[in-house]
């Protein structure tokens, strides 16, 4: 039987489509209503924006009694371990600490609650229990990057930037942000081993990106350049399309940018407040997904595209 992995997914209010899209992009599977994804693919969730953790499933059971019996039967042994219990939903009427002690009591070896070498996760719903070994957890770097020294009022939140990167690129690839602004996308990609190139037509934005990268000891190629004139080959494009004068979107400039970028990479993710479905279709992009990202009165949209000609 193929090994299975359980992922816990954070699903903030109104962002269920974005969280689900990241889960599918990284694990190949969609989270359920509890934010639980089961997949045959093992992914390092340190890079997760909404993917919180990856657990290698060892046992599945319908009750705690059945789970304990399976652990005893397998003669599971571990030294310096801790059992962590996650209830889905959190309102489930169960004592997490009591369950952790009960399950830990049937594992051979010595527990270490303060600095464990192995963490056994027990994820419990009203219908089922999964038990396994924790492999990785999100490092939450987006929280750090939200405190970057140089920002503007229109700068992308770092968590959204990271999610966008995860939707189109993987470590070892080369990503282009042709309208990099203060560098949120470039920083997120670079942190996880994605070679990153950032361009912007505004010298102040190029300076801001450069200073933000330096602040976190990150290295990427950042230059002053018009996105309508960029050339070169990349694995993916990810960008928040630029605002014009007085924060009004320049439709003509956007069309020119999109037309030029079509030859740069086979995959792209664009963020905009307008519906770009028709313009992208007219330019020959294959729009694979449109993901709403609402915040207060602002509705951003993420457009994930592919280009079969690349």
C-alpha positions, 0 to 999 in steps of 0.5 A: 500500500502506498504511503499516505501523508496528512497535511493540516491546512490553515483556511482563514476567513474567505480565503478557502479557495486560495488555501485549497489551491496551494494545497493542490499545487503542492500535494496534489490533493484538496483539503476537506472542510476541517482543513485536512489534506490526505495525499500520496505526495510528501512535501516539505511544508516549511515553504507553506503559506497555508499548508501548516504541517506534514505528517506521515500516517502510521495508523488510522482508526475509528476510536482511541481504543482501536488506535491504542490497540494498533500501536501496541500490536505494532510495538511502536518504539521511540525515545524522546518523543511527544504526542500532540493531539489536534482536534478538528474542529477545535470544539470537539468535546475531548480532553487533548492532554488526557488523550496525549497521555493515553496514547503516549502510554502505549508507545515503548520508549521514553517521552520528552515533552520539552524537547522531543526528537520525534513528534507523533501527531494524532489528528482526531475528528468525530468520524476518524483518527489519524496517527503518525510522525510529524515530518515538517511544519511551515516556518512562517517566514511570511510573518517576518517578511510582513515586517520588512522595512520598505513597503507601500500602501499597495504592497502585497501581504507576504503570505499572499506573495508566498502562496502565489509563488507556491502556485507557479514555481518550485525550488531550483526553478527560475522565477521572474517578477516583472513588476516587483514593487518592494520585492515581496514575491522576490523575497518569498521565492528566494528564501525557498531556493527559487532563483529570482529576478525582479524588475521594476520601471520605478527606481524607488521600487528597485531601491526598496526591493534591494534594501529589503533583500539586504535586510534579510541577507537574501540575494536576487537579481534586481534591475530597473526595467520596463515589463513591456520590454523584458526578454529572456526565458524563465520557469515561471512569472509571478507578479502583482500587476502595477498601478498607474497614477493615483492608484488607477489601473492602466489597462493599456499598459497592462495589456502590453505587459501581458503580451510581452510576458507571454513568451517569457515562461510556460507558467504564470500567476498574475494578481489584479483587482480587475477581471483579466479573463478576457484579456488573457484569453485574447492574448492566448493564455490558458487560464487554469484558475481564477482565485478570489482574495477579498480583503475588506472592500478590496477584491484581488484576483489571482489568475493562474495561467499556462502557455502551451507554446512555451 
